[in-house]
């Protein structure tokens, strides 16, 4: 039992292996948050909260002369505007009389085995007996709204999921102006906010801010989770490090516009609210209708490393679905940086031959293969072979390539359309655009209105025909612009505030239909690189192209930042040409491989132009990746250096059974007469003896973790090194 209800105190305690989460239904039926943190069993924690009359704070009507507690200061589970709590609300509702705000009171609760699901939205799932669900039902009489708060407790995995549903049980429409997924109050302590900002080609850079009084807000208004911010944040103590200190991770299972507000209130308490962005959002609920807010994942941990381990394991096991979630993925060769739009069948077959020769298993035909696609100005929407580039058709190319013994993969960008396409000419109203205003163009393309069922049906039919007619094993699903001019021709004026969210629901619907219809096809997510790198997409695509910046030195930062929340198996990572196409930097082939091997591995350069020695090196790299991948992609991941280290970046993975470990290091700035890089390793069995294969030496886990290991001196441009550690069976330190 991981959810406990105590009848006389009306306390609900959710317990995972190392955390407890407690809430209380008070005498007014008001839901109070009491605690989330290190496990305290089922102890009654009401004593933590003492309330004083703060002088300028209101109190509940029923309390009259008793001026404390006040809704202004009580820690809450799902705070509303308009009812005495002036901190950031989770929900803003406009009731039938035009009034704003809700006052939630307890109606009932239910505890049941298994995991709740959410209509139309991807969620985490129970692999069998792992999860218990608590659903609390609350009501606001003035609006007629019913609130369902769901909690999924994955005890052994140390994850608690949350979701909210709002149902109009009244007889007049109610409009939601905000409906977040999670509200987490931390009543005591000094907290920092760590969030992950970036831009195209530089995604998910950690930034840690001490929370000031007031609200710190991060998010995306782009219709996609975005390159600029990520729907994953960490609240951590001032002293928290990789290895120690309290921290909480909050991650949204959502791919659209989102907002995270972190507020430090007048009393010093902190509230984090995470959910769909309220900007340009409104949702009208007719009587009987329900709005479902996306799921959020919560973890408490001691140190960032432990937090990452919890999210990595959970995302791989309980978010990624289908046969590729936990299995080995094909090593691929992608045509993009090898050929861009300059495709012809013979050239592609030569590239695929080289791919086969070096030991890759999958050849991916990227952008440029379809009708009218001579460059990135035209063709999106016309998902039929380009007969000028492929005179004997796509089928012929697929057959020639699969006949080599290589699988065939293809690039698509379903959500987009170029004005210069037959699809747009036939259905201009299928694109998002505001009547009477010329739309913003980005990469000269427009966005299809994914909220429309007819658009989705059309896309489903086109892509299922493509996948049925050809032997295609992999799809790269790209999305290359932010949304603007968000107006749907299919919805009335009063419902235009729903389009941004309905767009995301539409994307999920299409992904759901295609991935279910083609369970043997591996879908990789992409959005101009890592512009939609989130747990929502991971529900359908177990790997996502990490970034359009393939320079390994830049990737060090992007991979490191991403690793705080997301597992390495989710990060599409390729070796590309040197000098690099984005930065012009020259790096050794070995360095490029060491960096890319930390993700879902592949190559994206013209193999036909490489000297034999480099091709031989690639063959050896692929074999090395294959030998190591269970440890590198599925093992426990340790960041060994932080961003202040401008000399080198290092990371380590350790198999769950601690028998194998791989340490990787890349020198970014070589300085003469400096000592060689030295590292203290992590996660090893202190009592075991490990052989370092590259050095033919052995040392105990304790020695390697406490005294550390000094690498040989590394000179030259961006050198890299890898150590393979193997536990010596039968020997102990
Ligand atoms: C953006 C992707 O991130 C690239 O890898 C490539 O597929 C291009 N789009 C193609 O247009």
Boltz pocket constraint, residues with backbone or C-beta under 6 A from the ligand:
constraints:
  - pocket:
      binder: B
      contacts: [[A, 336], [A, 366], [A, 367], [A, 411], [A, 478], [A, 480], [A, 526], [A, 527], [A, 528], [A, 529], [A, 545], [A, 547], [A, 548]]
      max_distance: 6.0
